[in-house]
Amino acid sequence: MLRKSILTILIVTITLSLMPPLVFAEDSAENELKPKTVAVFKNGYGFFVSEGEFETENGWAKTGSVPEAALGTFWLGTGEKNVLIEEAITCLEETTKEINAISMIELLKANIGNKVEVIVRPDSSIIAGILKAVPESDSTSRTSSSMYSLSASYHPYSDAQFVLISTDEGDVAVEMSDFIRVKFPENHSTSLEVESKEEKLKFKVPVEAGTATLRASYFRDGISWVPSYLINIDDEKKASLTMKAILINDAEKLENTDVSFVIGYPNFKYAGIDSPLCLGQTLAQFVRTLQRGGVPAASAGAFSNIMTQTVQIAPDPRYYDSGSSDEDRYDYTTIPGLPGNSESDLFVYRKSGVTLDKGERGYYPILTDRVDFQDIYKWDVSGSDSEQQVWHFLRLINSTDHPWTTAPVLVVNDGSVPLSQDTINYTPKKASTDVRLTAAVNVQAESQEVETDREIKKRWYHGYYDLVTLEGELYLKNFTPEKIKIEVTKNLTGVVLESNHEGKAAKDGSRLERLNPNSSVSWEVTLEPGEDITLEYKYRQYV
């Protein structure tokens, strides 16, 4: 244990002024496919169209990487009329790459042939000579089973246990665990070359020599966008709606790329299965993935609706002409709006010239618009011990030229007072959606329910059941200084017999095998300041 502890604090004494700067070798940007356009979906996938110019020899050209495409979505073309891709092959190619030495083994490996002085345990003796060799294992563990390209963080010499030093008395093998200090009295190197295998895509075109354009289209994961809305209530009837997108790019470097933010419900059945053209999986792994179906869940967790879509259209939506003009004053900076249009059942916003490296995040304003809204109060009553709470909602009417996607929404008043944060559900044009604001503490709500009649053993249904008649009252009083509209829904189990104030009864048509159906009674009432009302209903159920 002591030997291991000492090894972890091994000191390498090197004159720092002689050390060259630590610079990692970078991959050449040549011979690479570069994304020209990408349609980004909210579920973590994107559809890329990439292009590149490649030198040909005998009709063959070679790319520097293979896109991680989903099954059935990887297609190749030349971008030129009547010029087709005749053949394409993915292969492993031996390459040599220079990496920076970041461990003792790599530093020693980089200085084979140079003078070295090693102070070793247990008596701090010095072994000086020419560094002759740093033996390495022939184990295949150096090659990653899932990725063949060698990155700057992958260093294959971690399994060496000793080094060989040529001294005046002969060659000496020194255990790495005995090292106390290493010194290079003369010139030394801090980088070394290593061999690796990299995945390449070779393709053939009917052009013997010159350059060829390769266009690849494919669907892959690693990219997504997260929308959000800001509602600023700065008028009695209209509000300012602002939308932005956060682009999450863990897929590929985007450079002057046209990005489409997609709203809708995409259907890509094999999105979770890698194309067999990619070399990161064996045939057995590919077959097993096909057998499992390979389709990942669209999302998971409490906030999964933000990554997909949730539809909620408020009852009896009304469409209003916003009547807004360029002279309308916004408390937040007006966003001109990205161009958008409908593609079949999808809607896209397009942003040109996006440059975003892999691993980076981007913030992009989408639009600002003026929308109509209504103040709505709701009371949902379920069971006999219901929450006696009325909630204040904001009913937004989508009078814009585009649908709204499922996203978080922050509601503020006059741009300075936050009112609530909720979720805007997918809302088509001319429809409306409700956003919960606050508990309506100035609206009193009380409910009670009593049994008024019972017929003993009225029905046999795997046992005898009594038929019970119940009557209920829902009391509301408006203590606000304004006239308010309240939507009340009473959910119950049984059959509704009657209700007052034009209450509308409805019966759920599902689970018809049940003895008692699920039913509801709903009212829409308007209360002046100080006014109260009692809503009555009557229903029967077997118990």
C-alpha positions in Angstrom: 0.0 0.0 0.0 2.9 2.4 0.8 4.5 1.7 -2.5 1.3 2.5 -4.3 0.9 5.7 -2.3 4.4 6.8 -3.2 3.8 6.1 -6.8 0.8 8.3 -6.9 2.9 11.3 -5.9 5.8 10.5 -8.3 7.7 13.7 -9.2 9.2 14.2 -12.6 12.0 16.7 -12.5 12.3 18.5 -15.8 13.5 22.0 -16.5 10.2 23.7 -17.3 11.9 26.4 -19.4 13.0 23.7 -21.8 9.6 22.1 -22.2 7.7 22.9 -25.4 4.1 23.9 -25.1 1.5 21.1 -24.7 -0.4 21.1 -27.9 -2.7 18.2 -28.9 -2.6 17.2 -32.6 -5.8 18.2 -34.3 -7.7 16.2 -37.0 -7.4 17.7 -40.4 -10.6 19.5 -41.5 -10.1 18.2 -45.0 -12.0 15.2 -46.4 -14.9 15.7 -44.0 -18.6 15.9 -44.6 -20.0 19.1 -43.2 -23.6 19.6 -42.3 -25.4 22.0 -44.6 -28.9 21.7 -43.2 -30.3 19.9 -40.2 -33.9 19.5 -39.1 -34.0 19.3 -35.3 -36.7 17.5 -33.4 -37.5 17.9 -29.8 -37.0 14.2 -29.0 -33.2 14.3 -29.3 -32.9 13.5 -33.0 -32.0 15.4 -36.1 -32.1 14.9 -39.9 -28.8 16.0 -41.4 -27.8 16.8 -45.0 -24.0 17.0 -45.2 -21.7 17.7 -48.1 -18.0 17.6 -48.9 -15.6 17.9 -51.8 -13.2 15.0 -52.3 -10.2 14.2 -54.5 -10.8 11.1 -56.7 -8.3 8.5 -57.9 -9.5 5.9 -60.4 -13.0 7.0 -59.5 -12.6 6.4 -55.7 -12.6 9.0 -53.0 -12.5 8.8 -49.2 -14.1 10.7 -46.3 -12.5 11.2 -42.9 -15.5 10.0 -40.9 -18.7 8.0 -41.1 -21.9 9.7 -39.8 -23.7 7.8 -36.9 -26.9 7.2 -38.9 -30.1 5.4 -38.0 -31.2 2.3 -39.8 -32.7 3.1 -43.2 -32.0 6.8 -43.2 -28.4 6.9 -44.6 -28.4 7.9 -48.2 -25.6 9.0 -50.5 -25.6 11.1 -53.6 -23.3 13.5 -55.5 -25.5 16.5 -55.7 -25.0 16.6 -59.4 -27.6 15.5 -62.0 -27.0 12.1 -63.6 -23.9 11.5 -61.5 -24.5 8.6 -59.1 -22.6 6.9 -56.3 -21.7 3.5 -57.8 -20.4 1.9 -54.6 -19.6 2.8 -51.0 -17.6 0.9 -48.4 -16.9 1.5 -44.7 -13.6 0.2 -43.5 -10.9 0.5 -40.9 -7.7 2.3 -41.9 -4.4 2.2 -40.1 -3.3 5.7 -39.2 -0.5 7.4 -37.2 -1.4 10.1 -34.8 0.6 12.4 -32.6 -0.6 12.8 -29.0 0.6 14.7 -26.0 2.2 12.6 -23.3 0.1 13.0 -20.2 1.4 10.0 -18.1 4.9 8.7 -17.0 4.7 5.8 -19.4 3.9 8.0 -22.4 6.6 10.5 -21.4 9.2 7.7 -21.3 7.9 6.2 -24.5 8.3 9.6 -26.2 12.0 9.8 -25.1 13.3 6.4 -26.2 17.0 7.0 -27.3 17.5 10.0 -25.0 19.5 10.2 -21.8 17.7 9.6 -18.6 18.4 9.5 -14.9 16.1 7.5 -12.6 16.2 7.6 -8.8 14.8 4.3 -7.4 13.9 2.8 -4.1 14.8 1.6 -1.6 18.1 3.4 -1.2 17.5 6.3 -3.7 20.2 5.0 -6.0 20.6 6.6 -9.4 20.4 4.6 -12.7 21.7 6.7 -15.6 21.9 5.8 -19.2 20.1 5.7 -22.5 16.4 4.9 -22.4 16.3 1.9 -24.6 12.7 0.5 -24.5 9.3 0.7 -22.8 7.9 -2.7 -23.5 4.2 -2.9 -24.2 1.6 -5.7 -24.1 0.2 -7.3 -27.2 -3.2 -7.2 -25.7 -6.1 -6.2 -28.0 -7.6 -4.2 -25.2 -5.8 -1.1 -26.6 -8.4 -1.0 -29.4 -11.8 0.1 -28.4 -14.5 -2.3 -29.2 -17.0 0.4 -30.0 -15.0 3.1 -31.5 -11.9 2.8 -33.8 -10.9 6.4 -34.0 -8.2 7.5 -31.6 -8.9 10.7 -29.7 -6.4 12.8 -27.9 -7.6 11.5 -24.6 -6.9 7.8 -25.5 -3.4 6.6 -24.5 -2.5 3.0 -25.2 0.7 2.6 -23.0 -0.9 2.3 -19.6 0.0 -1.4 -19.2 3.8 -1.1 -19.2 5.4 -2.2 -15.9 9.1 -1.6 -16.5 11.5 0.2 -18.7 14.9 -0.8 -20.2 17.9 1.5 -19.7 21.2 1.0 -21.4 24.0 1.8 -18.9 27.8 1.4 -19.0 27.4 -1.9 -17.1 24.7 -3.2 -19.6 21.0 -3.1 -20.0 18.9 -2.7 -16.8 15.2 -3.3 -16.4 13.7 -1.0 -13.8 10.3 -1.6 -12.3 8.0 1.4 -12.6 6.8 0.9 -9.1 10.4 1.6 -7.9 10.6 5.0 -9.5 11.0 8.0 -7.1 12.1 10.6 -9.7 13.0 10.8 -13.4 15.3 13.4 -14.9 16.2 14.1 -18.5 19.6 15.8 -18.4 19.4 16.8 -22.1 16.8 17.3 -24.8 13.5 15.5 -24.4 10.1 15.2 -26.1 6.6 15.6 -24.7 4.7 14.1 -27.5 4.7 10.7 -29.3 3.2 9.0 -32.3 0.8 6.1 -31.9 -0.9 3.8 -34.4 -4.7 3.3 -34.5 -7.5 2.3 -36.7 -10.0 4.9 -37.9 -13.3 4.4 -39.6 -13.4 5.6 -43.1 -16.0 5.8 -45.9 -14.8 5.1 -49.4 -17.0 5.8 -52.4 -16.8 5.4 -56.1 -18.1 7.8 -58.7 -17.9 7.7 -62.6 -15.1 10.2 -62.6 -11.6 8.9 -63.1 -9.8 12.0 -61.7 -10.5 15.4 -60.2 -12.9 16.2 -57.5 -16.3 14.8 -56.5 -19.1 16.1 -54.3 -20.5 13.7 -51.8 -23.9 14.5 -50.3 -25.1 12.3 -47.3 -28.5 12.5 -45.7 -29.1 10.7 -42.4 -31.2 10.7 -39.2 -29.2 10.5 -36.0 -29.4 11.3 -32.3 -27.4 13.8 -30.2 -29.2 17.0 -31.1 -32.3 18.5 -29.8 -34.0 21.9 -29.1 -35.9 23.0 -26.1 -38.5 25.8 -26.7 -39.9 28.1 -24.1 -42.4 31.0 -24.0 -42.7 34.3 -22.2 -46.2 35.8 -21.8 -46.2 39.5 -20.8 -49.6 40.8 -19.8 -49.3 44.5 -20.6 -52.9 45.1 -21.7 -56.4 44.2 -20.6 -57.2 42.1 -23.6 -53.8 41.4 -25.3 -50.5 40.0 -24.2 -47.1 39.8 -25.7 -46.0 36.3 -26.5 -42.2 35.6 -27.1 -40.7 32.3 -28.0 -37.1 31.2 -27.9 -35.2 28.0 -28.7 -32.2 26.4 -26.9 -30.3 24.2 -29.3 -28.4 21.3 -27.7 -25.7 20.0 -30.0 -23.9 16.8 -28.9 -23.8 15.4 -32.4 -21.6 17.2 -34.9 -20.0 20.6 -35.5 -22.3 23.0 -37.2 -20.6 25.7 -39.3 -22.8 28.2 -41.2 -25.6 25.5 -41.2 -29.3 26.1 -41.9 -31.2 24.8 -38.9 -34.9 24.0 -38.9 -36.7 23.8 -35.5 -39.5 21.3 -36.0 -42.9 21.4 -34.3 -45.0 18.2 -34.6 -45.1 14.5 -34.1 -42.3 12.7 -36.1 -42.5 9.0 -36.8 -39.1 7.4 -37.2 -39.6 3.7 -36.4 -35.9 2.7 -36.5 -34.4 5.8 -34.9 -32.9 3.7 -32.1 -31.1 1.3 -34.4 -27.7 2.2 -35.9 -27.2 1.7 -39.6 -25.3 -1.5 -40.4 -23.0 0.6 -42.5 -21.5 2.0 -39.2 -18.7 -0.2 -37.8 -19.4 0.5 -34.2 -21.4 -2.7 -33.8 -21.1 -6.4 -34.6 -23.6 -8.4 -36.7 -24.8 -10.1 -33.5 -25.4 -6.8 -31.8 -27.2 -5.5 -34.8 -29.5 -8.6 -34.9 -30.2 -8.4 -31.2 -31.2 -4.7 -31.5 -33.6 -5.5 -34.4 -35.1 -8.3 -32.3 -35.7 -5.9 -29.4 -37.3 -3.3 -31.7 -34.6 -0.7 -31.1 -37.0 2.2 -30.7 -36.1 4.3 -27.7 -38.8 5.9 -25.6 -39.6 9.4 -27.0 -38.8 10.7 -23.6 -39.1 9.7 -19.9 -39.6 11.4 -16.7 -41.8 14.1 -15.2 -41.0 16.6 -18.0 -41.2 14.3 -21.0 -44.1 16.3 -22.5 -41.7 19.2 -23.1 -39.5 16.9 -25.3 -42.4 15.7 -27.3 -45.9 17.2 -27.6 -48.9 17.5 -25.4 -52.2 18.6 -27.0 -54.7 20.6 -25.0 -57.4 22.6 -26.7 -59.6 24.5 -24.4 -63.4 23.9 -24.7 -65.3 26.2 -27.1 -62.3 28.1 -28.3 -63.0 31.5 -29.8 -60.8 33.1 -32.4 -60.1 36.8 -32.3 -58.4 39.1 -34.8 -55.4 40.4 -32.9 -55.5 43.7 -34.7 -51.9 44.4 -33.6 -49.6 46.6 -35.6 -45.9 47.4 -35.8 -46.6 50.4 -33.5 -47.6 48.1 -30.6 -45.3 48.7 -27.7 -43.6 45.6 -26.1 -42.0 45.7 -22.7 -39.6 43.1 -24.0 -37.4 43.6 -27.1 -39.4 42.8 -30.2 -38.1 39.7 -32.1 -38.8 40.0 -35.9 -39.5 36.3 -36.1 -37.8 33.5 -38.0 -39.4 32.4 -41.3 -41.6 29.4 -40.8 -43.9 27.2 -42.9 -45.9 24.0 -42.7 -44.4 20.7 -44.0 -47.2 18.2 -44.2 -48.3 17.8 -40.5 -45.1 19.4 -39.2 -44.3 23.1 -38.8 -40.7 24.4 -38.9 -38.9 27.6 -38.0 -35.7 28.1 -40.0 -32.5 29.8 -38.8 -29.7 30.3 -41.3 -26.0 30.5 -40.7 -25.9 28.6 -37.3 -22.3 27.9 -36.1 -22.2 25.7 -33.0 -19.5 23.3 -32.0 -20.2 19.8 -30.7 -20.9 20.0 -27.0 -22.1 23.7 -27.2 -25.5 25.1 -26.6 -27.2 27.9 -28.5 -29.9 30.5 -27.7 -32.0 31.6 -30.6 -35.0 34.0 -30.4 -37.9 32.7 -32.6 -40.7 35.2 -32.6 -42.7 37.8 -30.8 -46.4 38.3 -31.4 -49.5 39.8 -29.9 -52.3 37.4 -28.8 -55.7 37.7 -27.2 -56.4 36.3 -23.8 -59.2 35.8 -21.3 -59.2 35.5 -17.5 -60.9 32.2 -16.7 -61.5 30.6 -13.2 -61.8 26.9 -12.8 -63.0 24.6 -10.1 -62.6 20.9 -10.6 -64.5 18.9 -7.9 -63.8 15.2 -7.6 -65.2 12.9 -4.9 -66.9 14.0 -1.7 -63.7 15.3 0.0 -62.6 17.6 -2.8 -60.1 20.4 -2.6 -62.0 23.6 -2.0 -59.9 25.7 -4.3 -60.6 27.7 -7.4 -57.7 28.4 -9.8 -57.2 31.4 -12.0 -56.2 30.6 -15.6 -55.1 32.6 -18.6 -56.9 31.4 -21.7 -54.6 32.2 -24.7 -56.2 32.4 -28.2 -53.8 31.4 -30.9 -54.5 34.1 -33.4 -51.0 33.8 -35.0 -50.1 32.1 -38.3 -48.4 29.2 -36.7 -49.1 26.5 -34.0 -47.6 26.6 -30.5 -45.5 23.7 -29.4 -45.5 22.1 -25.9 -43.1 24.1 -23.8 -42.5 25.9 -20.5 -44.1 29.3 -20.2 -43.3 32.1 -17.8 -46.1 34.6 -17.2 -45.2 38.1 -16.1 -47.2 41.3 -15.5 -46.0 44.5 -17.1 -42.6 42.9 -17.7 -41.6 43.0 -14.0 -43.8 41.0 -11.8 -43.7 37.2 -12.2 -47.1 35.6 -11.9 -46.5 31.9 -12.7 -44.7 29.3 -14.6 -46.7 26.5 -16.3 -46.8 24.6 -19.6 -48.2 25.7 -22.9 -49.6 22.6 -24.7 -49.5 22.1 -28.4 -52.1 24.5 -29.8 -53.1 24.7 -33.5 -53.9 28.0 -35.2 -57.3 29.5 -34.1 -57.5 27.2 -31.1 -56.8 28.2 -27.5 -55.0 26.8 -24.5 -55.2 27.4 -20.7 -52.2 28.4 -18.6 -52.6 28.1 -14.8 -51.8 31.3 -13.0 -52.5 31.4 -9.2 -55.0 30.1 -6.7 -58.0 32.4 -6.6 -58.0 33.1 -2.8 -60.7 35.7 -3.2 -63.2 33.3 -4.6 -64.9 31.3 -1.8 -65.7 27.6 -2.7 -67.6 25.1 -0.6 -69.1 21.7 -1.4 -71.3 19.2 0.4 -73.1 15.9 -0.6 -75.7 13.9 1.2 -77.6 10.6 0.7 -81.3 11.1 0.2 -82.6 7.7 -0.7 -81.5 4.0 -0.6 -83.1 0.9 -2.2 -81.8 -2.2 -0.5 -80.5 -5.1 -2.6 -81.6 -3.5 -5.7 -79.3 -5.4 -8.0 -77.2 -8.5 -7.9 -73.7 -8.2 -9.5 -71.4 -10.7 -8.0 -73.2 -9.9 -4.8 -76.1 -7.6 -3.8 -75.9 -3.9 -4.3 -78.0 -1.0 -2.9 -79.1 1.8 -5.2 -78.3 5.0 -3.5 -79.5 8.5 -4.4 -77.2 11.5 -3.6 -77.7 15.2 -3.8 -74.9 17.8 -3.7 -74.4 21.5 -3.6 -71.4 23.6 -4.8 -71.3 27.1 -3.3 -69.3 30.0 -4.9 -69.0 33.6 -3.9 -66.9 36.3 -5.7 -65.0 38.6 -3.3 -62.9 40.1 -6.2 -63.7 43.7 -7.3 -64.3 42.4 -10.9 -66.8 40.3 -12.7 -65.4 36.8 -13.2 -66.3 33.8 -15.3 -66.0 30.4 -13.6 -66.0 26.9 -15.2 -67.1 24.3 -12.6 -66.8 20.5 -13.2 -68.1 18.0 -10.7 -66.7 14.4 -11.4 -68.7 11.6 -9.9 -69.3 7.9 -10.1 -72.9 7.0 -11.1 -75.7 8.3 -13.3 -76.6 12.0 -13.2 -80.3 12.6 -12.7 -80.7 16.3 -12.7 -78.8 19.6 -12.1 -79.7 23.3 -11.9 -78.3 26.4 -13.7 -78.1 24.6 -17.0 -75.6 22.1 -15.8 -74.4 19.8 -18.6 -74.2 16.1 -17.7 -71.9 13.7 -19.5 -71.1 10.0 -19.2 -67.7 8.5 -19.9 -68.2 5.8 -22.6 -65.1 3.8 -21.5 -65.1 0.8 -19.1 -68.7 -0.1 -19.8 -68.3 -3.3 -17.9 -68.3 -1.4 -14.6 -71.4 -1.3 -12.5 -71.2 2.5 -12.1 -70.1 4.7 -15.0 -67.8 7.7 -14.6 -69.9 10.9 -15.1 -69.6 14.6 -14.7 -71.7 17.8 -14.5 -70.2 21.1 -15.7 -71.4 24.7 -15.4 -70.2 28.0 -16.8 -71.3 30.9 -14.5 -70.5 34.5 -14.3 -70.4 36.3 -10.9 -70.5 40.0 -10.3 -68.4 41.4 -7.4 -69.9 40.2 -4.2 -72.4 37.8 -5.9 -72.8 34.2 -4.9 -74.4 31.1 -6.4 -75.3 27.5 -5.4 -75.0 24.8 -8.0 -77.1 21.7 -7.3 -76.9 18.2 -8.8 -78.5 14.8 -8.1 -77.2 11.3 -9.1 -77.5 7.6 -8.3 -75.0 4.9 -7.8 -74.8 1.2 -6.8 -72.9 0.6 -3.6 
